[in-house]
Amino acid sequence: MDRTLPPLNERGLALPMSKFLRLVGFGNADRALLTLLELNHIRHWGFFQRASIQQLRRRGFPLPIAGQLIDGAHALEYQFIQVSSPTRDGVSCSPEI
């Protein structure tokens, strides 16, 4: 796992793998993908946030599937990671002028 990211928020932790797979373009009937997930003991989509394509390839994932999973996880990050408020000298910054 190469990336250091903020932790998932409550919505991200609650998002089941089946819904993640639908959101990133996989159907529930993709037996090959479901088998790869099961064989590799991948239970939550958050795994793909920090994984690399090379790591997934070493685990037997075909390149197109590995890329789609990782790209999908990265695309969902803004919705499902905890974001701390930016501060300057201990004072919260506001986007309002």
Stockholm file with secondary structure:
# STOCKHOLM 1.0

chainA/1-97         MDRTLPPLNERGLALPMSKFLRLVGFGNADRALLTLLELNHIRHWGFFQRASIQQLRRRGFPLPIAGQLIDGAHALEYQFIQVSSPTRDGVSCSPEI
#=GR chainA/1-97 SS CCCCCCCBCHHHHHCCHHHHHHHTTCCTTCHHHHHHHHHTTCCSTTHHHHCCHHHHHHTTCCHHHHHHHHHHHHHHHHHHBCCCCCEETTEECCSCC
#=GC SS_cons        CCCCCCCBCHHHHHCCHHHHHHHTTCCTTCHHHHHHHHHTTCCSTTHHHHCCHHHHHHTTCCHHHHHHHHHHHHHHHHHHBCCCCCEETTEECCSCC
//
